[in-house]
Amino acid sequence: MGRSRVQGKHAGLTRDQVLRAAVRLADRDGVEALSMRKLARELDVEAMTLYHHVRNKQGLEDAIVEYVLAESLRPPPEPAGWQEVVAGHAADLHRGLTQHPGAVLLFATRTAVTPRTLAILEQSLRVLRDAGFAPRTALHLIYAVAGAVVGQHLAYAGEQAQPAVDAPAVGDDHPVLAAALADGPVTMESRLDFTLTTLIAGFEALRQGGGSR
């Protein structure tokens, strides 16, 4: 007979243990496979035990986003220009989603408004405000950068099921595309670098022009 699963607070389970197991499950099986019942099996406890730590599946999904953010994002270096802070934020988020691909879809579909995520957002907005951006513009910048990173990860996940596009594959009928691919396929990293460089240049122009909306 297998050992019985533990129920209630007496399981000695912590919220951190629950979230680490949830992230591990999502990374291994995909976020679509995530459920309170499957997570309980992963931890070898009764499902009701989990409700001491997260209120429901939606709360668990928000907590996963918060967990990955807290694990990935580092405090901005001091002193540092706003461009360095934004680039570091994007690099940290990219690294976190690379390490935890199961969380990518949650980042795209959940706002995860929690005390921790609000604190991270506030810290970034203060750096941008101090650099001369109006708060509203600073918020647009943060959303644009985060959206670019998450969007590239979503696109990359979809591309894994498709054959890679390279110069020999496109043939002579598409000479400009073949020239663009002459140095090899465009990687997610190169797309992210290009997008981030373009965004930072655009926001710098807006800052210098006194844009405030």
TORPA-4810 file (N, C-alpha, C, O; in nm, 3 decimals):
<nodes>
NODE_1_0.085_-0.120_0.000_0.000_0.000_0.000_0.089_0.124_0.000_0.182_0.132_0.079_M
NODE_2_0.061_0.221_-0.087_0.141_0.342_-0.090_0.115_0.428_0.031_0.012_0.417_0.097_G
NODE_3_0.210_0.514_0.058_0.195_0.601_0.174_0.084_0.701_0.149_0.068_0.750_0.037_R
NODE_4_0.009_0.731_0.254_-0.104_0.823_0.239_-0.052_0.965_0.224_0.052_1.001_0.279_S
NODE_5_-0.126_1.043_0.150_-0.087_1.182_0.131_-0.125_1.264_0.253_-0.222_1.234_0.323_R
NODE_6_-0.046_1.366_0.276_-0.065_1.449_0.395_-0.166_1.558_0.365_-0.168_1.614_0.255_V
NODE_7_-0.250_1.588_0.462_-0.354_1.688_0.442_-0.337_1.799_0.545_-0.298_1.776_0.660_Q
NODE_8_-0.367_1.924_0.499_-0.370_2.035_0.592_-0.234_2.094_0.620_-0.134_2.055_0.559_G
NODE_9_-0.230_2.191_0.714_-0.107_2.261_0.746_-0.001_2.168_0.804_0.118_2.201_0.799_K
NODE_10_-0.040_2.055_0.856_0.055_1.964_0.917_0.148_1.902_0.813_0.242_1.832_0.850_H
NODE_11_0.123_1.928_0.685_0.214_1.878_0.582_0.349_1.946_0.592_0.448_1.895_0.539_A
NODE_12_0.357_2.061_0.659_0.482_2.133_0.669_0.525_2.198_0.540_0.642_2.231_0.521_G
NODE_13_0.430_2.215_0.451_0.458_2.270_0.319_0.462_2.423_0.326_0.379_2.484_0.393_L
NODE_14_0.557_2.484_0.257_0.564_2.629_0.252_0.513_2.679_0.117_0.506_2.603_0.020_T
NODE_15_0.479_2.806_0.111_0.434_2.865_-0.015_0.545_2.857_-0.120_0.518_2.830_-0.237_R
NODE_16_0.668_2.878_-0.078_0.779_2.872_-0.172_0.791_2.733_-0.233_0.816_2.720_-0.353_D
NODE_17_0.773_2.629_-0.153_0.778_2.493_-0.205_0.666_2.468_-0.306_0.687_2.403_-0.408_Q
NODE_18_0.548_2.520_-0.275_0.435_2.504_-0.366_0.464_2.571_-0.500_0.438_2.513_-0.606_V
NODE_19_0.517_2.692_-0.496_0.541_2.765_-0.620_0.655_2.704_-0.700_0.647_2.697_-0.822_L
NODE_20_0.760_2.660_-0.633_0.869_2.595_-0.706_0.819_2.469_-0.777_0.858_2.441_-0.890_R
NODE_21_0.734_2.393_-0.710_0.678_2.273_-0.772_0.587_2.309_-0.888_0.587_2.241_-0.991_A
NODE_22_0.509_2.417_-0.874_0.419_2.459_-0.981_0.498_2.503_-1.104_0.462_2.468_-1.216_A
NODE_23_0.604_2.580_-1.083_0.689_2.623_-1.194_0.754_2.502_-1.261_0.760_2.495_-1.383_V
NODE_24_0.801_2.410_-1.181_0.864_2.289_-1.236_0.763_2.208_-1.320_0.797_2.158_-1.427_R
NODE_25_0.641_2.198_-1.271_0.537_2.124_-1.343_0.503_2.192_-1.475_0.489_2.127_-1.578_L
NODE_26_0.490_2.325_-1.471_0.456_2.400_-1.593_0.569_2.391_-1.695_0.544_2.378_-1.814_A
NODE_27_0.693_2.398_-1.649_0.807_2.388_-1.740_0.815_2.250_-1.803_0.851_2.236_-1.920_D
NODE_28_0.783_2.149_-1.727_0.797_2.011_-1.776_0.681_1.969_-1.866_0.703_1.908_-1.971_R
NODE_29_0.558_2.003_-1.825_0.440_1.952_-1.895_0.362_2.059_-1.970_0.268_2.027_-2.043_D
NODE_30_0.398_2.185_-1.953_0.323_2.294_-2.014_0.220_2.350_-1.919_0.165_2.278_-1.836_G
NODE_31_0.194_2.479_-1.931_0.101_2.544_-1.839_-0.040_2.490_-1.855_-0.120_2.496_-1.761_V
NODE_32_-0.073_2.437_-1.973_-0.206_2.382_-1.995_-0.231_2.261_-1.906_-0.346_2.230_-1.874_E
NODE_33_-0.123_2.193_-1.865_-0.137_2.074_-1.781_-0.145_2.109_-1.632_-0.165_2.021_-1.549_A
NODE_34_-0.129_2.236_-1.599_-0.125_2.276_-1.459_-0.265_2.275_-1.398_-0.357_2.336_-1.452_L
NODE_35_-0.280_2.206_-1.287_-0.405_2.206_-1.211_-0.371_2.185_-1.064_-0.262_2.137_-1.031_S
NODE_36_-0.463_2.220_-0.978_-0.439_2.202_-0.835_-0.421_2.054_-0.803_-0.339_2.018_-0.719_M
NODE_37_-0.498_1.969_-0.870_-0.490_1.825_-0.843_-0.353_1.769_-0.886_-0.291_1.693_-0.812_R
NODE_38_-0.308_1.808_-1.005_-0.178_1.759_-1.051_-0.063_1.814_-0.966_0.034_1.744_-0.939_K
NODE_39_-0.076_1.937_-0.924_0.026_1.994_-0.837_0.030_1.922_-0.704_0.138_1.897_-0.649_L
NODE_40_-0.086_1.888_-0.651_-0.091_1.813_-0.525_-0.021_1.678_-0.540_0.052_1.635_-0.451_A
NODE_41_-0.043_1.611_-0.654_0.025_1.484_-0.678_0.176_1.503_-0.687_0.253_1.421_-0.639_R
NODE_42_0.215_1.613_-0.749_0.359_1.643_-0.761_0.424_1.656_-0.623_0.538_1.616_-0.603_E
NODE_43_0.348_1.714_-0.529_0.400_1.737_-0.394_0.366_1.624_-0.298_0.410_1.624_-0.182_L
NODE_44_0.287_1.530_-0.346_0.244_1.416_-0.264_0.165_1.461_-0.141_0.189_1.416_-0.029_D
NODE_45_0.071_1.551_-0.166_-0.019_1.597_-0.060_-0.161_1.595_-0.114_-0.182_1.578_-0.235_V
NODE_46_-0.259_1.613_-0.027_-0.397_1.629_-0.070_-0.415_1.767_-0.132_-0.349_1.862_-0.092_E
NODE_47_-0.505_1.776_-0.229_-0.525_1.902_-0.299_-0.567_2.014_-0.204_-0.529_2.129_-0.225_A
NODE_48_-0.644_1.981_-0.101_-0.691_2.084_-0.008_-0.575_2.152_0.063_-0.587_2.266_0.107_M
NODE_49_-0.461_2.083_0.076_-0.345_2.142_0.141_-0.299_2.268_0.068_-0.251_2.362_0.131_T
NODE_50_-0.312_2.268_-0.062_-0.261_2.379_-0.141_-0.338_2.509_-0.115_-0.283_2.618_-0.131_L
NODE_51_-0.464_2.496_-0.073_-0.546_2.616_-0.054_-0.505_2.695_0.070_-0.558_2.803_0.094_Y
NODE_52_-0.414_2.641_0.149_-0.356_2.720_0.257_-0.254_2.821_0.203_-0.215_2.915_0.272_H
NODE_53_-0.212_2.799_0.078_-0.105_2.882_0.022_-0.149_2.964_-0.099_-0.096_3.073_-0.120_H
NODE_54_-0.244_2.914_-0.179_-0.300_2.988_-0.293_-0.451_2.967_-0.292_-0.498_2.858_-0.260_V
NODE_55_-0.526_3.072_-0.327_-0.671_3.066_-0.308_-0.740_2.980_-0.413_-0.843_2.920_-0.386_R
NODE_56_-0.682_2.973_-0.535_-0.740_2.894_-0.643_-0.639_2.885_-0.756_-0.526_2.932_-0.742_N
NODE_57_-0.679_2.825_-0.868_-0.585_2.811_-0.979_-0.542_2.945_-1.035_-0.426_2.963_-1.071_K
NODE_58_-0.636_3.040_-1.041_-0.600_3.172_-1.092_-0.496_3.239_-1.001_-0.402_3.303_-1.048_Q
NODE_59_-0.516_3.223_-0.871_-0.418_3.277_-0.778_-0.283_3.209_-0.793_-0.179_3.273_-0.777_G
NODE_60_-0.285_3.079_-0.823_-0.161_3.006_-0.846_-0.089_3.058_-0.970_0.033_3.074_-0.969_L
NODE_61_-0.164_3.086_-1.076_-0.103_3.136_-1.199_-0.041_3.274_-1.176_0.070_3.301_-1.224_E
NODE_62_-0.111_3.361_-1.102_-0.053_3.491_-1.068_0.074_3.473_-0.986_0.173_3.544_-1.008_D
NODE_63_0.071_3.379_-0.893_0.186_3.356_-0.807_0.306_3.303_-0.885_0.420_3.333_-0.851_A
NODE_64_0.281_3.224_-0.989_0.391_3.175_-1.073_0.458_3.292_-1.144_0.581_3.300_-1.148_I
NODE_65_0.378_3.384_-1.200_0.434_3.502_-1.264_0.517_3.581_-1.164_0.629_3.623_-1.195_V
NODE_66_0.462_3.602_-1.046_0.535_3.677_-0.943_0.664_3.605_-0.904_0.767_3.669_-0.885_E
NODE_67_0.658_3.472_-0.894_0.774_3.394_-0.854_0.885_3.407_-0.959_1.001_3.430_-0.924_Y
NODE_68_0.850_3.392_-1.087_0.950_3.401_-1.193_1.008_3.542_-1.199_1.128_3.558_-1.219_V
NODE_69_0.924_3.644_-1.182_0.975_3.781_-1.180_1.073_3.802_-1.064_1.181_3.857_-1.083_L
NODE_70_1.033_3.758_-0.946_1.119_3.776_-0.829_1.251_3.701_-0.844_1.355_3.749_-0.798_A
NODE_71_1.247_3.585_-0.908_1.368_3.507_-0.929_1.458_3.570_-1.035_1.580_3.559_-1.027_E
NODE_72_1.398_3.636_-1.133_1.473_3.682_-1.250_1.522_3.826_-1.238_1.637_3.856_-1.274_S
NODE_73_1.437_3.915_-1.189_1.470_4.057_-1.192_1.566_4.095_-1.080_1.545_4.058_-0.964_L
NODE_74_1.670_4.168_-1.116_1.767_4.216_-1.019_1.752_4.366_-1.001_1.707_4.435_-1.092_R
NODE_75_1.789_4.417_-0.883_1.782_4.563_-0.863_1.872_4.634_-0.964_1.978_4.583_-0.998_P
NODE_76_1.830_4.751_-1.012_1.913_4.823_-1.110_2.045_4.865_-1.046_2.048_4.901_-0.928_P
NODE_77_2.154_4.861_-1.122_2.284_4.902_-1.066_2.285_5.051_-1.036_2.212_5.129_-1.096_P
NODE_78_2.369_5.088_-0.943_2.382_5.230_-0.906_2.528_5.271_-0.919_2.615_5.201_-0.867_E
NODE_79_2.556_5.382_-0.986_2.461_5.458_-1.069_2.447_5.391_-1.206_2.535_5.317_-1.250_P
NODE_80_2.337_5.420_-1.271_2.315_5.365_-1.404_2.219_5.456_-1.480_2.127_5.513_-1.421_A
NODE_81_2.242_5.468_-1.610_2.151_5.543_-1.693_2.022_5.466_-1.716_2.018_5.345_-1.696_G
NODE_82_1.918_5.538_-1.757_1.790_5.471_-1.774_1.796_5.365_-1.883_1.728_5.263_-1.875_W
NODE_83_1.880_5.390_-1.987_1.892_5.290_-2.093_1.948_5.159_-2.039_1.902_5.051_-2.075_Q
NODE_84_2.047_5.170_-1.952_2.107_5.050_-1.894_2.006_4.976_-1.806_2.001_4.853_-1.805_E
NODE_85_1.926_5.053_-1.733_1.825_4.991_-1.647_1.720_4.917_-1.731_1.682_4.805_-1.698_V
NODE_86_1.674_4.980_-1.839_1.574_4.918_-1.924_1.632_4.794_-1.993_1.566_4.690_-1.999_V
NODE_87_1.754_4.805_-2.044_1.817_4.691_-2.110_1.837_4.576_-2.011_1.818_4.459_-2.045_A
NODE_88_1.876_4.609_-1.888_1.893_4.506_-1.786_1.762_4.439_-1.750_1.757_4.318_-1.729_G
NODE_89_1.657_4.519_-1.742_1.523_4.464_-1.713_1.482_4.366_-1.822_1.431_4.257_-1.792_H
NODE_90_1.503_4.404_-1.948_1.468_4.316_-2.059_1.552_4.188_-2.057_1.500_4.079_-2.079_A
NODE_91_1.681_4.202_-2.030_1.769_4.085_-2.026_1.730_3.991_-1.913_1.732_3.869_-1.930_A
NODE_92_1.695_4.047_-1.798_1.654_3.964_-1.685_1.526_3.887_-1.718_1.515_3.768_-1.690_D
NODE_93_1.429_3.958_-1.777_1.302_3.893_-1.812_1.325_3.785_-1.918_1.267_3.677_-1.910_L
NODE_94_1.409_3.815_-2.015_1.441_3.716_-2.119_1.504_3.592_-2.057_1.469_3.479_-2.092_H
NODE_95_1.596_3.613_-1.965_1.662_3.499_-1.900_1.561_3.417_-1.819_1.564_3.294_-1.822_R
NODE_96_1.473_3.485_-1.747_1.374_3.415_-1.666_1.279_3.331_-1.750_1.246_3.219_-1.712_G
NODE_97_1.236_3.384_-1.864_1.144_3.310_-1.950_1.216_3.197_-2.025_1.155_3.096_-2.058_L
NODE_98_1.345_3.216_-2.051_1.423_3.108_-2.111_1.437_2.992_-2.014_1.428_2.876_-2.054_T
NODE_99_1.458_3.023_-1.888_1.472_2.920_-1.785_1.338_2.856_-1.750_1.333_2.740_-1.709_Q
NODE_100_1.230_2.933_-1.766_1.097_2.882_-1.728_0.999_2.902_-1.844_0.911_2.987_-1.836_H
NODE_101_1.014_2.824_-1.951_0.925_2.840_-2.067_0.779_2.813_-2.035_0.690_2.861_-2.105_P
NODE_102_0.753_2.737_-1.929_0.614_2.711_-1.893_0.540_2.834_-1.846_0.417_2.835_-1.842_G
NODE_103_0.615_2.939_-1.810_0.551_3.061_-1.761_0.522_3.162_-1.871_0.454_3.262_-1.846_A
NODE_104_0.571_3.138_-1.993_0.559_3.238_-2.099_0.413_3.273_-2.127_0.378_3.391_-2.133_V
NODE_105_0.328_3.173_-2.143_0.187_3.198_-2.174_0.120_3.275_-2.060_0.033_3.358_-2.085_L
NODE_106_0.158_3.248_-1.937_0.099_3.320_-1.823_0.140_3.467_-1.827_0.058_3.554_-1.796_L
NODE_107_0.263_3.496_-1.864_0.307_3.635_-1.875_0.229_3.709_-1.982_0.208_3.829_-1.972_F
NODE_108_0.185_3.636_-2.084_0.112_3.699_-2.194_-0.036_3.717_-2.163_-0.102_3.800_-2.226_A
NODE_109_-0.089_3.642_-2.066_-0.234_3.642_-2.045_-0.278_3.689_-1.907_-0.397_3.710_-1.885_T
NODE_110_-0.185_3.705_-1.815_-0.223_3.743_-1.679_-0.148_3.869_-1.638_-0.028_3.882_-1.664_R
NODE_111_-0.218_3.961_-1.574_-0.153_4.083_-1.528_-0.075_4.062_-1.399_0.021_4.134_-1.371_T
NODE_112_-0.116_3.962_-1.321_-0.045_3.928_-1.197_-0.020_4.051_-1.110_0.094_4.081_-1.074_A
NODE_113_-0.127_4.122_-1.076_-0.114_4.240_-0.990_-0.105_4.191_-0.845_-0.206_4.160_-0.783_V
NODE_114_0.015_4.186_-0.794_0.040_4.144_-0.658_0.132_4.247_-0.593_0.193_4.327_-0.664_T
NODE_115_0.142_4.248_-0.461_0.232_4.345_-0.396_0.375_4.340_-0.450_0.438_4.444_-0.467_P
NODE_116_0.425_4.220_-0.477_0.563_4.207_-0.526_0.578_4.263_-0.666_0.673_4.337_-0.693_R
NODE_117_0.485_4.230_-0.757_0.498_4.279_-0.893_0.477_4.430_-0.899_0.540_4.498_-0.980_T
NODE_118_0.389_4.483_-0.816_0.370_4.629_-0.811_0.495_4.699_-0.760_0.529_4.808_-0.806_L
NODE_119_0.564_4.637_-0.664_0.688_4.696_-0.611_0.796_4.699_-0.719_0.870_4.796_-0.730_A
NODE_120_0.805_4.591_-0.798_0.903_4.587_-0.907_0.872_4.695_-1.010_0.962_4.765_-1.058_I
NODE_121_0.744_4.709_-1.044_0.703_4.811_-1.141_0.732_4.951_-1.089_0.781_5.036_-1.164_L
NODE_122_0.702_4.976_-0.963_0.725_5.107_-0.904_0.873_5.144_-0.908_0.908_5.259_-0.935_E
NODE_123_0.960_5.048_-0.880_1.104_5.073_-0.881_1.151_5.115_-1.020_1.230_5.209_-1.033_Q
NODE_124_1.104_5.047_-1.122_1.143_5.079_-1.259_1.088_5.216_-1.301_1.157_5.294_-1.366_S
NODE_125_0.965_5.245_-1.263_0.905_5.373_-1.299_0.978_5.490_-1.233_0.990_5.597_-1.294_L
NODE_126_1.025_5.472_-1.113_1.098_5.579_-1.045_1.228_5.612_-1.118_1.265_5.729_-1.130_R
NODE_127_1.298_5.510_-1.166_1.421_5.532_-1.241_1.392_5.614_-1.366_1.464_5.709_-1.397_V
NODE_128_1.286_5.579_-1.437_1.251_5.649_-1.560_1.201_5.791_-1.531_1.233_5.884_-1.605_L
NODE_129_1.124_5.807_-1.425_1.078_5.941_-1.388_1.197_6.031_-1.357_1.201_6.146_-1.399_R
NODE_130_1.292_5.977_-1.282_1.410_6.057_-1.245_1.496_6.092_-1.367_1.573_6.188_-1.363_D
NODE_131_1.481_6.013_-1.475_1.555_6.042_-1.598_1.485_6.145_-1.684_1.538_6.188_-1.786_A
NODE_132_1.364_6.186_-1.643_1.294_6.291_-1.715_1.167_6.249_-1.786_1.102_6.332_-1.850_G
NODE_133_1.129_6.122_-1.775_1.005_6.077_-1.837_0.886_6.108_-1.747_0.895_6.095_-1.624_F
NODE_134_0.777_6.148_-1.808_0.653_6.160_-1.732_0.609_6.020_-1.689_0.636_5.923_-1.760_A
NODE_135_0.542_6.007_-1.575_0.501_5.874_-1.528_0.424_5.792_-1.631_0.446_5.672_-1.644_P
NODE_136_0.333_5.856_-1.705_0.255_5.783_-1.805_0.344_5.729_-1.917_0.329_5.616_-1.962_R
NODE_137_0.438_5.814_-1.962_0.531_5.771_-2.066_0.619_5.659_-2.016_0.647_5.564_-2.089_T
NODE_138_0.663_5.668_-1.891_0.746_5.564_-1.832_0.672_5.431_-1.829_0.731_5.326_-1.856_A
NODE_139_0.544_5.435_-1.798_0.465_5.312_-1.794_0.452_5.252_-1.934_0.460_5.131_-1.950_L
NODE_140_0.432_5.337_-2.034_0.428_5.287_-2.172_0.559_5.219_-2.209_0.560_5.115_-2.275_H
NODE_141_0.670_5.278_-2.165_0.800_5.221_-2.197_0.814_5.081_-2.136_0.858_4.988_-2.203_L
NODE_142_0.778_5.068_-2.010_0.788_4.938_-1.942_0.701_4.834_-2.011_0.744_4.721_-2.034_I
NODE_143_0.577_4.873_-2.045_0.488_4.780_-2.112_0.543_4.741_-2.251_0.533_4.626_-2.292_Y
NODE_144_0.599_4.837_-2.321_0.652_4.810_-2.454_0.768_4.711_-2.448_0.776_4.618_-2.529_A
NODE_145_0.857_4.731_-2.353_0.973_4.643_-2.340_0.930_4.503_-2.296_0.973_4.404_-2.354_V
NODE_146_0.845_4.496_-2.195_0.797_4.365_-2.150_0.721_4.293_-2.260_0.736_4.172_-2.278_A
NODE_147_0.638_4.367_-2.334_0.562_4.307_-2.443_0.653_4.254_-2.553_0.626_4.149_-2.612_G
NODE_148_0.762_4.325_-2.580_0.856_4.280_-2.682_0.922_4.150_-2.641_0.936_4.058_-2.722_A
NODE_149_0.963_4.141_-2.515_1.029_4.019_-2.468_0.933_3.900_-2.469_0.964_3.794_-2.522_V
NODE_150_0.816_3.921_-2.408_0.718_3.812_-2.402_0.674_3.771_-2.541_0.659_3.652_-2.570_V
NODE_151_0.651_3.869_-2.629_0.608_3.839_-2.764_0.709_3.756_-2.842_0.671_3.664_-2.915_G
NODE_152_0.835_3.787_-2.826_0.938_3.708_-2.895_0.943_3.566_-2.841_0.968_3.472_-2.917_Q
NODE_153_0.921_3.549_-2.712_0.920_3.414_-2.656_0.798_3.335_-2.705_0.809_3.215_-2.732_H
NODE_154_0.684_3.401_-2.717_0.566_3.334_-2.772_0.590_3.293_-2.917_0.556_3.182_-2.958_L
NODE_155_0.649_3.384_-2.994_0.677_3.354_-3.134_0.777_3.239_-3.145_0.762_3.151_-3.230_A
NODE_156_0.877_3.241_-3.061_0.980_3.136_-3.065_0.919_3.001_-3.033_0.953_2.900_-3.096_Y
NODE_157_0.829_2.998_-2.935_0.765_2.871_-2.899_0.687_2.815_-3.016_0.688_2.694_-3.039_A
NODE_158_0.620_2.903_-3.091_0.545_2.857_-3.208_0.636_2.813_-3.321_0.602_2.722_-3.397_G
NODE_159_0.751_2.877_-3.332_0.843_2.844_-3.441_0.912_2.710_-3.423_0.962_2.652_-3.519_E
NODE_160_0.915_2.660_-3.301_0.983_2.534_-3.277_0.918_2.418_-3.353_0.983_2.317_-3.381_Q
NODE_161_0.790_2.432_-3.385_0.720_2.327_-3.459_0.732_2.344_-3.610_0.681_2.263_-3.687_A
NODE_162_0.800_2.452_-3.653_0.812_2.481_-3.796_0.957_2.462_-3.841_1.049_2.478_-3.761_Q
NODE_163_0.978_2.427_-3.968_1.115_2.419_-4.019_1.180_2.557_-4.021_1.112_2.657_-4.047_P
NODE_164_1.309_2.562_-3.995_1.380_2.690_-3.994_1.385_2.748_-4.135_1.400_2.676_-4.233_A
NODE_165_1.371_2.881_-4.142_1.378_2.949_-4.271_1.521_2.999_-4.288_1.570_3.078_-4.207_V
NODE_166_1.588_2.954_-4.393_1.722_3.004_-4.423_1.733_3.035_-4.572_1.640_3.009_-4.648_D
NODE_167_1.846_3.089_-4.611_1.863_3.136_-4.749_1.840_3.025_-4.852_1.767_3.047_-4.948_A
NODE_168_1.900_2.906_-4.836_1.876_2.801_-4.938_1.729_2.761_-4.947_1.682_2.723_-5.054_P
NODE_169_1.656_2.770_-4.835_1.517_2.725_-4.835_1.426_2.819_-4.914_1.328_2.773_-4.973_A
NODE_170_1.456_2.948_-4.917_1.366_3.042_-4.984_1.385_3.042_-5.135_1.292_3.074_-5.208_V
NODE_171_1.504_3.006_-5.183_1.525_2.993_-5.326_1.538_3.125_-5.400_1.542_3.232_-5.339_G
NODE_172_1.545_3.115_-5.532_1.570_3.232_-5.617_1.448_3.321_-5.635_1.461_3.434_-5.683_D
NODE_173_1.331_3.273_-5.599_1.210_3.353_-5.618_1.200_3.467_-5.518_1.118_3.558_-5.535_D
NODE_174_1.281_3.463_-5.413_1.274_3.565_-5.309_1.416_3.616_-5.280_1.471_3.589_-5.174_H
NODE_175_1.475_3.690_-5.374_1.616_3.729_-5.361_1.645_3.822_-5.244_1.752_3.812_-5.183_P
NODE_176_1.553_3.912_-5.212_1.578_4.005_-5.101_1.576_3.930_-4.969_1.660_3.953_-4.881_V
NODE_177_1.479_3.840_-4.954_1.473_3.759_-4.833_1.596_3.670_-4.822_1.651_3.652_-4.713_L
NODE_178_1.639_3.614_-4.934_1.759_3.530_-4.933_1.881_3.610_-4.890_1.966_3.560_-4.816_A
NODE_179_1.890_3.735_-4.936_2.002_3.821_-4.896_1.996_3.852_-4.747_2.098_3.855_-4.679_A
NODE_180_1.874_3.874_-4.698_1.858_3.903_-4.555_1.899_3.785_-4.469_1.944_3.803_-4.355_A
NODE_181_1.884_3.665_-4.523_1.914_3.543_-4.448_2.052_3.486_-4.481_2.086_3.376_-4.438_L
NODE_182_2.129_3.561_-4.558_2.258_3.510_-4.603_2.351_3.476_-4.487_2.432_3.384_-4.498_A
NODE_183_2.340_3.548_-4.378_2.426_3.522_-4.262_2.365_3.421_-4.165_2.417_3.402_-4.055_D
NODE_184_2.256_3.358_-4.205_2.193_3.258_-4.120_2.055_3.302_-4.074_2.018_3.418_-4.092_G
NODE_185_1.978_3.210_-4.014_1.844_3.244_-3.965_1.849_3.354_-3.860_1.948_3.369_-3.788_P
NODE_186_1.743_3.431_-3.854_1.732_3.537_-3.752_1.692_3.472_-3.620_1.586_3.410_-3.610_V
NODE_187_1.776_3.486_-3.520_1.752_3.423_-3.390_1.664_3.510_-3.302_1.646_3.629_-3.328_T
NODE_188_1.609_3.451_-3.198_1.530_3.528_-3.104_1.616_3.634_-3.038_1.569_3.746_-3.015_M
NODE_189_1.742_3.601_-3.006_1.829_3.697_-2.941_1.854_3.819_-3.029_1.853_3.933_-2.982_E
NODE_190_1.878_3.794_-3.158_1.904_3.908_-3.247_1.779_3.993_-3.265_1.788_4.115_-3.274_S
NODE_191_1.663_3.930_-3.271_1.538_4.006_-3.282_1.514_4.089_-3.157_1.471_4.205_-3.165_R
NODE_192_1.542_4.030_-3.041_1.525_4.104_-2.917_1.620_4.222_-2.910_1.580_4.332_-2.872_L
NODE_193_1.746_4.201_-2.948_1.844_4.310_-2.946_1.800_4.424_-3.037_1.808_4.541_-2.999_D
NODE_194_1.755_4.388_-3.156_1.712_4.491_-3.252_1.591_4.567_-3.199_1.587_4.690_-3.205_F
NODE_195_1.493_4.493_-3.148_1.371_4.557_-3.098_1.402_4.648_-2.980_1.351_4.760_-2.973_T
NODE_196_1.484_4.602_-2.888_1.516_4.681_-2.770_1.595_4.807_-2.808_1.568_4.915_-2.756_L
NODE_197_1.692_4.791_-2.899_1.769_4.907_-2.944_1.678_5.011_-3.007_1.694_5.131_-2.983_T
NODE_198_1.584_4.966_-3.088_1.492_5.057_-3.155_1.399_5.126_-3.055_1.375_5.246_-3.065_T
NODE_199_1.349_5.050_-2.958_1.262_5.109_-2.857_1.335_5.214_-2.775_1.283_5.323_-2.753_L
NODE_200_1.455_5.182_-2.731_1.532_5.277_-2.650_1.561_5.404_-2.728_1.551_5.514_-2.674_I
NODE_201_1.598_5.390_-2.857_1.625_5.507_-2.940_1.499_5.592_-2.955_1.504_5.714_-2.949_A
NODE_202_1.387_5.525_-2.976_1.262_5.599_-2.991_1.220_5.672_-2.866_1.175_5.787_-2.872_G
NODE_203_1.235_5.608_-2.751_1.198_5.673_-2.626_1.296_5.783_-2.589_1.258_5.882_-2.526_F
NODE_204_1.421_5.769_-2.627_1.518_5.876_-2.602_1.482_5.999_-2.684_1.492_6.112_-2.635_E
NODE_205_1.441_5.978_-2.809_1.398_6.089_-2.892_1.274_6.157_-2.832_1.262_6.280_-2.834_A
NODE_206_1.184_6.076_-2.781_1.064_6.130_-2.715_1.100_6.210_-2.591_1.044_6.317_-2.566_L
NODE_207_1.195_6.158_-2.513_1.239_6.228_-2.392_1.302_6.362_-2.425_1.274_6.463_-2.361_R
NODE_208_1.389_6.361_-2.525_1.456_6.486_-2.563_1.358_6.586_-2.621_1.377_6.707_-2.609_Q
NODE_209_1.252_6.535_-2.684_1.153_6.625_-2.743_1.050_6.674_-2.643_0.961_6.752_-2.677_G
NODE_210_1.062_6.626_-2.517_0.970_6.671_-2.414_0.837_6.601_-2.415_0.741_6.650_-2.356_G
NODE_211_0.830_6.484_-2.483_0.705_6.408_-2.485_0.665_6.365_-2.345_0.750_6.320_-2.268_G
NODE_212_0.541_6.378_-2.312_0.499_6.351_-2.173_0.372_6.270_-2.162_0.321_6.250_-2.052_S
NODE_213_0.318_6.223_-2.274_0.192_6.149_-2.265_0.215_6.000_-2.277_0.120_5.922_-2.272_R
</nodes>
